[in-house]
Amino acid sequence: MSLPESGGLDAKRQRVDALLSAICRELDRVPERPVRIMEVCGTHTMSIFRHGLRHLLPQGIELISGPGCPVCVTSRGQIDTAIALSQLPGVTVATFGDMLRVPGSSGFSLAKARASGADVRIVYSPFDALQLAVKESWRKICFLGIGFETTAPVVAATIEMAARMGLENFFVFSCHKTMPNALRALFAAGGSRVEALLCPGHVSAIIGCSPYRFLPEEHGVACAIAGFEPDDILVGILSLLRQLASGRPKVDNCYPRAVNSQGNPRALASMDRVFRLADSDWRGLGLIPESGLSIRQGFEQFDAGRRFSLQVEEPDSVSPCRCDEIITGRSTPLECPLFSRACTPASPYGPCMVSSEGACAAWYRYGGQRI
Amino acid sequence: MKQDMNRSEDPYEVIVLDHGSGGLASSRLVREIFLSRLSNSYLEELEDSAVLPPAQGSIAFSTDSYVVDPIFFPGGDIGELAVNGTINDLAMKGAEPSALSLGLILEEGFSRRDLERIVDSIARASEEAGVPVVTGDTKVVPRGKADKIFINTAGIGIIPHGFTFSSSRIRPGDRILVSGYMGDHGATIMTQRQGLSLDGGFESDTRALHRLVGRLVKGLGQEIRAFRDPTRGGLATSLVEMAAKAGVTFEISEKAVPVREEVAQVCDILGLDPLYLANEGKMILVVADGAAEQALEILEAAPEADRPALIGTVAEKGVVSVVMETEVGGRRAVEMLTGEPLPRIC
């Protein structure tokens, strides 16, 4: 392919090339093929596709997208509940944009609810929702708390602020999930084909390195915490190959500019003051003990689940959509019968196609096959 | 200073339903706001149609509606956009634009001063482009039934005999160029809409491109295969549409696509991709291989172009319509925009 060159190869490209050579050398030393690496985080998935890294990596490395897209792992029951909240009189649902088009069990979504007259608004942070509650004091503002340990501390800080302000019309429907026990469930089942894990940089910046230790110690899984630039990801993959080649898996922090081994104590403290660990239903993984965050007593007046006491049954999982298998790395999007036929970003069937960080959206948008 | 108390010049006056009634109030509005600013012999006739002289060539005819929010933004406003947008749609077929129509739908209660400001910029854009507004219409709808102001412009232009510019003329081996930085308009609107107080260092690129197209056509003739202005859906969507229509694959280089550093940063913050952001004063052109250097020279000398670049080549049809070599040397597909660009969640 002949392409116009604008200047010589820059430093970034040279660094990437050097890392790729090192990865090829290291791969030769690993006995088992293919090496299956799961990138846990949706931001990693997008970055890998956006930069075309799959095309650059040598044959023999298989990248599998994991359960780290918060929209994708939100259970259909929770989405049904969010939609039900939007139908209540006087309630405004404030949400990150990604949640808008996720279909619930009946195919209805917040976007469709909004089109039929519900008050659903996109916000960029929980603070925007709080400001909405101040400005429109006559409405009950209900923020959908979706996200992992990266988002939860900000939501916790917002709830604490609402408490200090004495707000009576601000609520959070907490669907927050926490990563370590989900990974435990993923590997405890014994069905995982994955031997190495690219651990999420953002989540690790909050929780530190120790929550991953059980993976090398109990399951022999190599772990590398990595950032999101292409060279960050390749440094992580190189570390994983080195661990596998030497037969000594560990948790390697390859993202020290953002992650220290203790995590972020202030964020963890704020999270702990407002939330407690609770069992949580994950799409694809089912009910996992202590893998979600509920609002603690003392802040219960902000708990939308309690305030509006909605009873939405978790629907039976009969759907041809394979998002659950894709999230857990058991299938690729190409193996789903709906992918790119009945299910496209324009009319998504499952959450992995809706979320900008979902595996199916990435495969569809950037071409999962070698092109 | 003594205030002029004449009601028609009261700057605090608002638009009322009566202004769209077709009666006396409509007539005053037309005279005071439109005729005084857009004056030309066609418009002054004030009849049901403007009658234009015959011309040599094929007639290009295009229409577009403008509903941008906010209506005033750094680098322009809805009025300027409505003029330049339709002029550019005509220019992308190689036409020389000759006349525009202007239809406005106003919300009851809209500020008369804002309307004057918008018509001022319509007049300025029309005069700078040398394309008169020859016919128009104004309607007013009750408060809440429209958002402030919607504008429709249609335009006609003349394509010189013997010229056709269309994506269906694109062949493998052709080269792909853009006339400047991608995503400025979209990034400006998104930062305004989100209330981000970013000192962007960029503004909307709204600009008429017909004269630049004229120079390119004069210099290169049919060596130019097709023009396209990458507005809604951005560069990515336009490239996919062009390649699909031509039955070829575009191979483009991410590094070669000009994007301002500040726009790239805003995209990082908002979780957007500059390839999908709208442009209002930029074009894509596909030219025969041998004409690429000359096209680039014309673009580089043009005041309407801002960091023009050769961004790729046309290949035989492959698995996908557009393939991009990424900054770090990877390859990926480029797809059309689907849905509104959504903010990222974590």
Contacts between the chains, C-beta under 8 A, distances in Angstrom:
chain1	res1	chain2	res2	distance
A	1	B	251	5.5
A	1	B	313	7.8
A	1	B	315	7.5
A	1	B	325	7.1
A	2	B	313	6.3
A	3	B	251	6.8
A	3	B	252	7.9
A	3	B	253	4.5
A	3	B	256	7.2
A	3	B	312	6.5
A	3	B	313	6.8
A	3	B	325	5.9
A	4	B	253	6.3
A	4	B	256	5.3
A	4	B	309	7.6
A	4	B	310	4.2
A	4	B	311	7.1
A	4	B	312	7.3
A	4	B	313	8.0
A	6	B	253	7.8
A	6	B	255	5.9
A	6	B	256	5.2
A	6	B	309	7.0
A	12	B	327	6.7
A	12	B	328	6.5
A	13	B	327	7.0
A	13	B	328	5.8
A	13	B	329	6.1
A	16	B	328	4.2
A	16	B	329	6.7
A	17	B	329	7.1
A	42	B	346	7.5
A	43	B	346	7.0
A	49	B	332	6.2
A	50	B	273	8.0
A	50	B	326	7.2
A	50	B	332	7.0
A	51	B	326	4.7
A	51	B	327	6.9
A	51	B	328	5.4
A	51	B	330	5.2
A	51	B	332	7.7
A	52	B	324	7.5
A	52	B	325	7.5
A	52	B	326	4.2
A	52	B	328	7.4
A	52	B	329	7.6
A	52	B	330	2.2
A	52	B	331	4.7
A	52	B	332	4.1
A	53	B	328	7.6
A	53	B	330	5.4
A	54	B	330	7.4
A	55	B	330	4.6
A	55	B	331	4.4
A	55	B	332	7.0
A	56	B	328	7.1
A	56	B	329	6.2
A	56	B	330	4.7
A	70	B	345	5.7
A	70	B	346	5.8
A	71	B	345	6.1
A	96	B	343	6.3
A	96	B	344	7.9
A	96	B	345	4.5
A	97	B	340	7.8
A	97	B	342	3.7
A	97	B	343	4.6
A	97	B	345	7.7
A	98	B	342	5.6
A	98	B	343	7.5
A	98	B	344	7.1
A	98	B	345	4.5
A	99	B	345	7.6
A	100	B	342	7.2
A	101	B	339	6.8
A	122	B	342	7.8
A	122	B	343	6.8
A	124	B	194	6.5
A	124	B	270	7.9
A	124	B	343	5.5
A	146	B	345	6.4
A	147	B	345	6.3
A	147	B	346	5.0
A	148	B	346	6.6
A	150	B	346	5.1
A	151	B	345	7.5
A	151	B	346	5.4
A	202	B	346	6.6
A	230	B	326	7.9
A	230	B	327	7.8
A	230	B	328	4.6
A	230	B	330	7.7
A	231	B	328	7.8
A	344	B	338	7.3
A	345	B	338	3.9
A	345	B	339	6.6
A	346	B	338	4.5
A	346	B	339	6.7
A	355	B	345	7.0
A	356	B	271	6.5
A	356	B	342	5.9
A	356	B	344	5.7
A	356	B	345	7.6
A	357	B	344	7.0
A	357	B	345	7.0
A	357	B	346	7.6
A	364	B	335	7.0
A	365	B	333	7.3
A	365	B	335	4.9
A	366	B	332	4.3
A	366	B	333	5.4
A	366	B	335	7.5
A	367	B	319	7.1
A	367	B	320	5.5
A	367	B	323	7.9
A	367	B	332	5.9
A	367	B	333	3.1
A	367	B	335	8.0
A	369	B	319	6.7
A	371	B	318	6.9
A	371	B	319	5.1
A	371	B	320	5.8
A	371	B	323	5.6
A	371	B	331	5.9
A	371	B	332	7.2
A	371	B	333	5.7
